[in-house]
Amino acid sequence: MKHSEATIKKSCKDLLESMKIPYAPSPVYKGKTQSGRFIHAGKPGWPDYTAILPGTEVCPCCSEQIIIQGKFAGLEFKKSHGGKQSPEQKAMQNFIRSSGGIYLLVNSPRVLREYLEGLK
């Protein structure tokens, strides 16, 4: 099934909210001023959403999974067929991952759902 980027983003927003994971859409704006000049606000390549995903470890005293610390996550949404990252997005992916963060390229709601289920 083909999904538009907007459909994927909406499904993932609903999933993050249902799991009570804090997230925020990136403040990016592209458009024209009244005089016709193009403007762009936001860092090129910055992911569509940022989130704090729970980090889990095994508690040494009771062997239960517990949340110890959260991890920064960048979520970049692309349509399911033909969505490609820009060079700036690829550079940001490398930066986030090399800094210890998580970067997910999400071309289906299933991608995010399976990743989050694997954190449990």
DOKE-427115 format. One record per atom (N, C-alpha, C, O, CB): x, y, z. Coordinates in steps of 0.05 Angstrom, whole numbers, padded with zeros to 5 digits, always signed. Glycine has a CB too. Example, Ala and Ser with C-alpha at 12.3 -4.5 7.8 and 13.67 -1.06 7.14 Angstrom:
BEGIN
+00264-00114+00156
+00246-00090+00156
+00264-00066+00156
+00285-00066+00169
+00226-00089+00181
+00257-00045+00142
+00273-00021+00143
+00258+00001+00157
+00268+00023+00161
+00282-00012+00114
// end
This chain:
BEGIN
+00017-00024+00000
+00000+00000+00000
+00018+00025+00000
+00037+00027+00015
-00019+00000+00024
+00011+00044-00017
+00026+00069-00018
+00015+00089+00002
-00009+00091+00006
+00025+00081-00047
+00034+00102+00016
+00026+00122+00036
+00040+00149+00028
+00063+00149+00020
+00034+00114+00064
+00025+00171+00031
+00037+00197+00027
+00053+00204+00053
+00049+00192+00074
+00015+00219+00021
+00071+00223+00050
+00086+00232+00073
+00068+00242+00095
+00072+00237+00119
+00107+00253+00065
+00047+00258+00087
+00029+00269+00107
+00013+00247+00122
+00009+00249+00146
+00009+00288+00093
+00005+00226+00108
-00009+00204+00121
+00009+00189+00140
+00001+00182+00162
-00020+00184+00099
+00034+00185+00132
+00053+00171+00150
+00058+00188+00175
+00059+00178+00197
+00080+00165+00135
+00062+00214+00171
+00068+00232+00193
+00044+00232+00213
+00049+00231+00237
+00072+00261+00182
+00019+00233+00203
-00004+00233+00220
-00006+00207+00236
-00011+00207+00260
-00030+00237+00204
-00002+00184+00223
-00003+00158+00237
+00018+00157+00259
+00013+00146+00281
+00000+00135+00217
+00042+00166+00253
+00064+00165+00272
+00059+00184+00295
+00066+00178+00318
+00091+00172+00258
+00048+00208+00290
+00040+00227+00311
+00021+00213+00330
+00024+00215+00354
+00028+00253+00299
+00001+00200+00319
-00019+00186+00336
-00005+00164+00353
-00012+00160+00376
-00041+00174+00318
+00013+00149+00340
+00027+00128+00355
+00044+00139+00378
+00043+00129+00400
+00045+00112+00335
+00059+00160+00372
+00076+00173+00393
+00058+00183+00416
+00065+00179+00440
+00092+00196+00382
+00036+00195+00410
+00018+00205+00431
+00006+00182+00447
+00003+00184+00471
-00005+00221+00418
-00002+00160+00433
-00014+00138+00448
+00006+00124+00466
-00001+00113+00487
-00025+00117+00428
+00032+00126+00459
+00053+00114+00476
+00065+00134+00496
+00083+00128+00511
+00075+00102+00459
+00053+00159+00496
+00062+00180+00514
+00092+00186+00511
+00106+00190+00531
+00056+00172+00543
+00101+00186+00486
+00129+00193+00480
+00130+00222+00472
+00116+00231+00453
+00141+00175+00457
+00146+00239+00486
+00147+00267+00479
+00160+00271+00452
+00181+00260+00446
+00162+00283+00501
+00148+00288+00436
+00158+00294+00409
+00151+00323+00402
+00134+00335+00415
+00147+00274+00388
+00164+00332+00381
+00156+00359+00371
+00162+00360+00341
+00183+00350+00332
+00172+00381+00386
+00144+00371+00325
+00150+00375+00297
+00171+00397+00294
+00172+00415+00311
+00124+00383+00281
+00187+00394+00274
+00208+00414+00270
+00197+00440+00259
+00179+00440+00243
+00229+00403+00250
+00207+00462+00269
+00197+00488+00260
+00209+00496+00234
+00228+00512+00232
+00204+00509+00281
+00199+00484+00212
+00209+00490+00186
+00187+00503+00170
+00164+00495+00171
+00219+00464+00171
+00194+00524+00155
+00175+00538+00138
+00189+00545+00112
+00211+00555+00112
+00164+00563+00152
+00175+00539+00091
+00184+00547+00064
+00161+00562+00051
+00138+00553+00053
+00194+00523+00047
+00167+00584+00038
+00145+00598+00025
+00155+00624+00012
+00180+00628+00010
+00123+00604+00044
+00136+00640+00005
+00143+00666-00008
+00132+00688+00009
+00111+00686+00022
+00132+00667-00036
+00146+00710+00009
+00136+00735+00021
+00117+00748+00002
+00113+00739-00021
+00160+00754+00029
+00103+00769+00011
+00084+00783-00006
+00098+00795-00031
+00086+00798-00052
+00070+00805+00009
+00124+00801-00028
+00139+00812-00051
+00149+00791-00070
+00161+00797-00090
+00162+00829-00040
+00144+00765-00063
+00152+00744-00081
+00179+00731-00074
+00187+00712-00088
+00153+00754-00108
+00193+00741-00053
+00218+00729-00045
+00213+00702-00032
+00195+00699-00016
+00234+00748-00026
+00230+00682-00038
+00229+00657-00024
+00242+00659+00003
+00263+00671+00005
+00242+00634-00041
+00230+00647+00023
+00242+00646+00049
+00242+00617+00059
+00225+00601+00052
+00227+00665+00069
+00261+00612+00076
+00263+00585+00088
+00272+00589+00117
+00293+00601+00122
+00284+00567+00072
+00257+00578+00135
+00264+00580+00164
+00269+00551+00174
+00254+00533+00167
+00242+00594+00181
+00290+00548+00189
+00297+00522+00200
+00323+00512+00188
+00332+00523+00168
+00274+00501+00194
+00335+00493+00201
+00361+00483+00192
+00357+00462+00170
+00342+00443+00174
+00377+00470+00216
+00369+00466+00147
+00367+00447+00125
+00376+00419+00135
+00398+00417+00147
+00383+00456+00101
+00360+00399+00129
+00367+00372+00137
+00356+00363+00164
+00357+00339+00170
+00396+00369+00137
+00346+00382+00180
+00336+00375+00206
+00312+00356+00203
+00296+00361+00185
+00328+00401+00222
+00310+00335+00219
+00288+00316+00216
+00260+00329+00220
+00258+00349+00234
+00291+00293+00235
+00240+00316+00209
+00212+00326+00211
+00202+00328+00240
+00190+00347+00247
+00194+00308+00195
+00208+00307+00256
+00201+00307+00284
+00226+00301+00300
+00244+00286+00291
+00178+00286+00290
+00227+00311+00324
+00246+00302+00344
+00231+00291+00367
+00209+00300+00373
+00265+00326+00352
+00243+00272+00381
+00229+00258+00403
+00250+00250+00423
+00274+00248+00417
+00213+00234+00393
+00241+00244+00447
+00258+00231+00467
+00247+00203+00472
+00225+00199+00482
+00258+00248+00494
+00263+00184+00463
+00254+00156+00466
+00266+00144+00491
+00288+00150+00499
+00263+00139+00441
+00250+00128+00505
+00260+00116+00530
+00283+00097+00525
+00283+00081+00506
+00238+00102+00545
+00303+00099+00542
+00325+00080+00542
+00320+00060+00565
+00313+00069+00587
+00353+00094+00545
+00322+00035+00560
+00317+00015+00581
+00342-00001+00587
+00359-00005+00570
+00294-00003+00573
+00344-00009+00612
+00365-00026+00621
+00353-00046+00641
+00331-00042+00650
+00389-00010+00634
+00368-00067+00647
+00359-00086+00666
+00368-00076+00694
+00391-00071+00698
+00370-00115+00660
+00349-00075+00712
+00355-00066+00739
+00371-00088+00753
+00363-00111+00754
+00328-00060+00755
+00394-00080+00765
+00411-00101+00778
+00399-00113+00802
+00406-00136+00809
+00438-00088+00785
+00380-00100+00815
+00369-00111+00840
+00345-00129+00835
+00339-00147+00851
+00361-00089+00859
+00330-00125+00813
+00305-00141+00810
+00303-00153+00782
+00283-00168+00776
+00281-00124+00815
+00322-00148+00764
+00323-00159+00737
+00299-00151+00720
+00293-00164+00700
+00323-00189+00738
+00286-00129+00727
+00264-00118+00711
+00275-00098+00691
+00296-00085+00697
+00242-00106+00729
+00261-00094+00669
+00268-00073+00650
+00259-00046+00662
+00236-00044+00670
+00255-00077+00622
+00277-00027+00664
+00269-00001+00674
+00280+00021+00656
+00299+00017+00641
+00281+00003+00703
+00266+00044+00656
+00275+00066+00640
+00296+00081+00656
+00291+00090+00678
+00251+00085+00632
+00320+00082+00644
+00343+00096+00657
+00346+00124+00647
+00348+00143+00662
+00369+00079+00654
+00347+00126+00621
+00352+00152+00608
+00339+00152+00581
+00336+00131+00568
+00382+00159+00606
+00332+00175+00572
+00320+00178+00545
+00342+00183+00525
+00364+00191+00531
+00299+00200+00544
+00335+00179+00499
+00353+00184+00477
+00340+00203+00458
+00316+00201+00452
+00362+00158+00463
+00355+00222+00447
+00346+00240+00426
+00341+00223+00401
+00357+00206+00394
+00366+00262+00421
+00318+00228+00388
+00312+00214+00363
+00303+00234+00342
+00287+00252+00348
+00290+00192+00368
+00314+00231+00319
+00305+00247+00296
+00288+00228+00278
+00297+00207+00270
+00329+00259+00280
+00264+00237+00271
+00246+00221+00254
+00242+00236+00228
+00231+00258+00228
+00219+00215+00268
+00252+00224+00207
+00249+00236+00180
+00228+00220+00165
+00231+00195+00161
+00276+00237+00164
+00206+00232+00156
+00185+00219+00142
+00188+00222+00112
+00194+00243+00102
+00158+00230+00151
+00184+00200+00098
+00184+00200+00069
+00161+00183+00059
+00152+00164+00071
+00211+00188+00058
+00150+00191+00036
+00128+00175+00024
+00139+00147+00019
+00163+00142+00016
+00118+00188-00003
+00120+00127+00019
+00128+00099+00018
+00141+00091-00008
+00156+00072-00009
+00104+00082+00023
+00135+00104-00030
+00147+00097-00055
+00161+00122-00068
+00147+00141-00075
+00126+00085-00075
+00187+00121-00070
+00201+00142-00083
+00211+00165-00066
+00224+00183-00076
+00184+00153-00104
+00206+00164-00040
+00216+00186-00022
+00246+00183-00018
+00255+00161-00010
+00201+00185+00005
+00261+00204-00022
+00290+00203-00019
+00300+00226-00002
+00288+00247-00001
+00304+00204-00047
+00321+00220+00013
+00333+00241+00029
+00350+00260+00013
+00362+00252-00008
+00351+00228+00051
+00351+00285+00021
+00369+00304+00009
+00397+00300+00020
+00400+00286+00040
+00359+00334+00014
+00417+00311+00007
+00445+00309+00018
+00446+00320+00047
+00461+00309+00063
+00465+00323+00000
+00432+00342+00052
+00432+00353+00079
+00419+00334+00099
+00428+00333+00122
+00416+00380+00079
+00398+00320+00091
+00386+00301+00109
+00404+00277+00115
+00405+00267+00138
+00359+00291+00098
+00419+00268+00095
+00438+00246+00099
+00460+00255+00118
+00469+00239+00135
+00450+00237+00073
+00469+00280+00115
+00490+00290+00133
+00480+00292+00161
+00494+00285+00180
+00500+00318+00123
+00455+00301+00165
+00443+00303+00192
+00440+00275+00204
+00444+00272+00228
+00416+00318+00190
+00432+00256+00188
+00429+00228+00197
+00456+00219+00209
+00457+00208+00231
+00420+00209+00174
+00477+00223+00194
+00504+00215+00203
+00512+00230+00229
+00523+00218+00247
+00525+00220+00181
+00506+00256+00230
+00513+00271+00254
+00498+00261+00279
+00510+00257+00300
+00506+00301+00249
+00471+00257+00276
+00455+00248+00299
+00465+00221+00308
+00468+00217+00332
+00425+00247+00291
+00469+00203+00290
+00478+00176+00298
+00506+00176+00310
+00511+00162+00329
+00477+00157+00274
+00524+00192+00299
+00552+00192+00309
+00553+00207+00336
+00572+00204+00351
+00570+00206+00290
+00532+00222+00343
+00530+00235+00369
+00515+00219+00390
+00511+00228+00412
+00516+00262+00365
+00508+00194+00383
+00495+00176+00402
+00465+00177+00401
+00451+00164+00417
+00504+00183+00429
+00454+00192+00382
+00425+00194+00379
+00414+00173+00361
+00429+00156+00350
+00416+00221+00369
+00388+00173+00358
+00374+00154+00340
+00362+00169+00317
+00351+00191+00321
+00351+00138+00356
+00365+00159+00293
+00354+00172+00269
+00339+00150+00255
+00350+00129+00247
+00376+00185+00251
+00313+00155+00251
+00297+00135+00236
+00286+00148+00211
+00275+00170+00211
+00273+00125+00254
+00290+00134+00189
+00278+00142+00163
+00252+00126+00162
+00252+00102+00159
+00297+00136+00139
+00229+00140+00164
+00203+00127+00167
+00188+00130+00141
+00179+00152+00134
+00187+00139+00190
+00184+00108+00126
+00169+00108+00101
+00143+00092+00104
+00129+00086+00084
+00185+00098+00078
+00137+00084+00129
+00113+00070+00135
+00108+00072+00165
+00127+00071+00180
+00114+00040+00125
+00083+00074+00174
+00078+00074+00203
+00090+00049+00216
+00097+00050+00240
+00048+00076+00208
+00090+00027+00202
+00101+00001+00212
+00130+00004+00222
+00138-00008+00241
+00098-00020+00191
+00146+00020+00207
+00174+00023+00214
+00177+00034+00242
+00193+00023+00258
+00188+00041+00193
+00163+00055+00248
+00164+00067+00275
+00152+00049+00296
+00164+00045+00317
+00150+00094+00275
+00129+00037+00290
+00116+00019+00309
+00134-00004+00317
+00137-00010+00341
+00090+00008+00297
+00147-00017+00297
+00165-00040+00303
+00189-00031+00319
+00198-00045+00337
+00174-00053+00277
+00200-00007+00313
+00223+00002+00328
+00215+00007+00357
+00229-00001+00375
+00234+00029+00315
+00193+00021+00362
+00184+00027+00389
+00177+00002+00404
+00182+00000+00428
+00160+00046+00388
+00165-00018+00391
+00158-00043+00405
+00184-00057+00413
+00184-00072+00433
+00141-00061+00387
+00205-00054+00398
+00231-00067+00405
+00244-00054+00429
+00262-00066+00440
+00249-00065+00381
+00235-00030+00438
+00246-00017+00461
+00235-00029+00487
+00247-00025+00508
+00241+00012+00461
+00212-00043+00485
+00200-00053+00509
+00216-00076+00521
+00208-00087+00542
+00171-00063+00503
// end
